Amino acid sequence: MNRSRIDSYQNHPYWWDSGPDDQPINLDRLATPANEIPLQADCVVVGAGYTGLSAALTLARAGRSVTVLDESQPGYGCSGRNGGLIGPSFHKLGLDGLKARLGETKANAIMRESMDILLWLKQFISHEGIECGLIEAGRFRGAVTHKFYGELARQAETLEKVVDLAYEMIPESEQRGHIGSDFYKGGIVYHQDGHLHPGLFLKGLANLALEAGAKIFAPARVKQIESIDNGYRVKLEEASIRCGEVMIATNGYTDPNFPYLRRRVIPLRSAIISTEPLSPDLMRELSPRQHGFGDTGRLVTYYRPSSDGTRMVFGGRAFNQADRPENYTRDLHRLMTRIFPQLRETGISHAWSGTVAYTFDHAPHIGRVPEGAMAGAHYAMGYCGSGVGRATWFGRKAALKILGDPEGSTPLDHLTFETRPLYSGNPWFLPAILRWHNLLDRFGY
Ligand SMILES: Cc1cc2nc3c(=O)[nH]c(=O)nc-3n(C[C@H](O)[C@H](O)[C@H](O)COP(=O)(O)OP(=O)(O)OC[C@H]3O[C@@H](n4cnc5c(N)ncnc54)[C@H](O)[C@@H]3O)c2cc1C
């Protein structure tokens, strides 16, 4: 491979350059400059990703005055840079792990909500007419060993009894009908899954919130939140806003200004590369049914055809906490060409990364800050890398809670939002864990 073809890429999300007619999607234009920020609002939402915008939409439609603040631009965080794969995002512990922790009733309710989120998301996109390239073509998850093929089948059988999971086991001999690769030992297709253009989804959601009357300001970094009589004072660099309610939607970008939350989320870098445009024949070979893809490796890998079907978009974990495209581009290219040797001579057009939020119990969390200067502030975060549907859903749920609507309840209510002694938000231990998982993957454990 000519090295220069994988070393000369744009270091920002491919999605930002791939609007209709291949025009940039200009997410920055969704926001008003911070010097026009109002002095008062019913609700202030911190973070203009899916969580914050979904909350803002629900609040504004209920007649509340809503100010959304983002330190960079709408969609600057995960919501403008993710892989766009949608699925039920079942809890990372699996049904058995959840039952052992929370009991059968709660575990089943959490799993059912995961499926509800996916169905709701598809209906929401269609009902609101959001044009975001949603393709409901299912997802193929490859088994990296024969042992994992058996495990995939067992897990799916168990889940089928609890949720209405539509799946099909694909033996190795039939794999080529689903993926242009001989890398896996068979796999499973989850028929309800799909993929969308994450940037256009963000833009659609932001436009709905704006039309409903919400105001979005950026760049506008919140430095401090303090409770005052009948509400909060939200302080920025050169302004402050009084509001009745405040909602924190900062996920993996939660900074030390929100110490209670910062101590409970584990920021983890996820990175993506997109290839140069490929020929229609090669795209048909790689993804004959337009599936999204993933596999059973311990190090998360996710990939898919772009929304216009012209290239592959391939993502996985990055080993560094900082954005180091010179490292993860080569790692991801190596992984991609192990699965698709056909892409060995293909160049990379874009390489980028973002920070997802893991939690110590592997579950998203929604609730109110119980202590400190910002006690009572609402939050929803911690989607553990699967947040297109969940962030949109839990943002809405948090808004319904603010409105006092019983529809705001979720099986995730009242889960303890755990931290660990001495953990202050810097996951220094992660690179070692990721390298260990990488080693296990290479030896097929
Ligand atoms: C590379 C990558 C790939 C992914 N792929 C998928 C996928 O295929 N499918 C899937 O379901 N999920 C995926 N995810 C996860 C998903 O994108 C996230 O879970 C989801 O977008 C989280 O949305 P959010 O609104 O909660 O947070 P974000 O979109 O991260 O938004 C948080 C915002 O808060 C702002 N902010 C932070 N601090 C402040 C402050 N002090 N003041 C003002 N603003 C502040 C930030 O600027 C940021 O815009 C991926 C994530 C990444 C990074």
The ligand as a Tripos MOL2 file, in Angstrom:
@<TRIPOS>MOLECULE
LIG
   53    58     1     0     0
SMALL
NO_CHARGES

@<TRIPOS>ATOM
      1 C1        -16.6270    8.0270   16.7800 C.3       1 LIG1
      2 C2        -17.9780    7.7000   17.3890 C.ar      1 LIG1
      3 C3        -18.7860    6.7310   16.8010 C.ar      1 LIG1
      4 C4        -20.0410    6.4270   17.3510 C.ar      1 LIG1
      5 N1        -20.8550    5.5610   16.6720 N.ar      1 LIG1
      6 C5        -22.1080    5.3400   17.1190 C.ar      1 LIG1
      7 C6        -22.9960    4.5510   16.3560 C.ar      1 LIG1
      8 O1        -22.6730    4.0790   15.2560 O.2       1 LIG1
      9 N2        -24.2410    4.3330   16.8540 N.ar      1 LIG1
     10 C7        -24.6450    4.8640   18.0550 C.ar      1 LIG1
     11 O2        -25.7870    4.6230   18.4730 O.2       1 LIG1
     12 N3        -23.8240    5.6650   18.7750 N.ar      1 LIG1
     13 C8        -22.5780    5.9260   18.3360 C.ar      1 LIG1
     14 N4        -21.7530    6.7620   19.0380 N.ar      1 LIG1
     15 C9        -22.2400    7.3470   20.3070 C.3       1 LIG1
     16 C10       -23.2340    8.4980   20.0880 C.3       1 LIG1
     17 O3        -22.7620    9.3460   19.0780 O.3       1 LIG1
     18 C11       -23.3970    9.2720   21.4020 C.3       1 LIG1
     19 O4        -23.7970    8.3860   22.4290 O.3       1 LIG1
     20 C12       -24.4330   10.3950   21.3120 C.3       1 LIG1
     21 O5        -24.2310   11.1850   20.1700 O.3       1 LIG1
     22 C13       -24.3620   11.2520   22.5730 C.3       1 LIG1
     23 O6        -25.1080   12.4290   22.3760 O.3       1 LIG1
     24 P1        -25.1070   13.5770   23.4700 P.3       1 LIG1
     25 O7        -25.9750   14.6490   22.9620 O.co2     1 LIG1
     26 O8        -25.4450   13.0080   24.8030 O.co2     1 LIG1
     27 O9        -23.5980   14.0430   23.5950 O.3       1 LIG1
     28 P2        -22.6680   14.8130   22.5460 P.3       1 LIG1
     29 O10       -23.1860   14.7090   21.1720 O.co2     1 LIG1
     30 O11       -21.2800   14.3540   22.7960 O.co2     1 LIG1
     31 O12       -22.8310   16.3350   22.9630 O.3       1 LIG1
     32 C14       -22.2680   16.8880   24.1220 C.3       1 LIG1
     33 C15       -22.0660   18.3780   23.8530 C.3       1 LIG1
     34 O13       -21.7970   19.0440   25.0940 O.3       1 LIG1
     35 C16       -21.0030   20.1750   24.7930 C.3       1 LIG1
     36 N5        -20.3930   20.6460   26.0570 N.ar      1 LIG1
     37 C17       -19.5830   19.9620   26.9050 C.ar      1 LIG1
     38 N6        -19.2570   20.7280   27.9780 N.ar      1 LIG1
     39 C18       -19.8800   21.9270   27.8070 C.ar      1 LIG1
     40 C19       -19.9290   23.1340   28.5750 C.ar      1 LIG1
     41 N7        -19.2580   23.2700   29.7280 N.pl3     1 LIG1
     42 N8        -20.6590   24.1730   28.1010 N.ar      1 LIG1
     43 C20       -21.3430   24.0670   26.9240 C.ar      1 LIG1
     44 N9        -21.3240   22.9340   26.1630 N.ar      1 LIG1
     45 C21       -20.6070   21.8790   26.5910 C.ar      1 LIG1
     46 C22       -20.0050   19.6450   23.7660 C.3       1 LIG1
     47 O14       -19.4370   20.6830   22.9800 O.3       1 LIG1
     48 C23       -20.8800   18.6890   22.9410 C.3       1 LIG1
     49 O15       -21.3390   19.2810   21.7320 O.3       1 LIG1
     50 C24       -20.4830    7.0820   18.5360 C.ar      1 LIG1
     51 C25       -19.6740    8.0630   19.1190 C.ar      1 LIG1
     52 C26       -18.4380    8.3740   18.5530 C.ar      1 LIG1
     53 C27       -17.5790    9.4490   19.1770 C.3       1 LIG1
@<TRIPOS>BOND
     1     1     2 1
     2     2     3 ar
     3     2    52 ar
     4     3     4 ar
     5     4     5 ar
     6     4    50 ar
     7     5     6 ar
     8     6     7 ar
     9     6    13 1
    10     7     8 2
    11     7     9 ar
    12     9    10 ar
    13    10    11 2
    14    10    12 ar
    15    12    13 ar
    16    13    14 ar
    17    14    15 1
    18    14    50 ar
    19    15    16 1
    20    16    17 1
    21    16    18 1
    22    18    19 1
    23    18    20 1
    24    20    21 1
    25    20    22 1
    26    22    23 1
    27    23    24 1
    28    24    25 2
    29    24    26 1
    30    24    27 1
    31    27    28 1
    32    28    29 2
    33    28    30 1
    34    28    31 1
    35    31    32 1
    36    32    33 1
    37    33    34 1
    38    33    48 1
    39    34    35 1
    40    35    36 1
    41    35    46 1
    42    36    37 ar
    43    36    45 ar
    44    37    38 ar
    45    38    39 ar
    46    39    40 ar
    47    39    45 ar
    48    40    41 1
    49    40    42 ar
    50    42    43 ar
    51    43    44 ar
    52    44    45 ar
    53    46    47 1
    54    46    48 1
    55    48    49 1
    56    50    51 ar
    57    51    52 ar
    58    52    53 1
@<TRIPOS>SUBSTRUCTURE
     1 LIG1         1 GROUP 0 **** ****
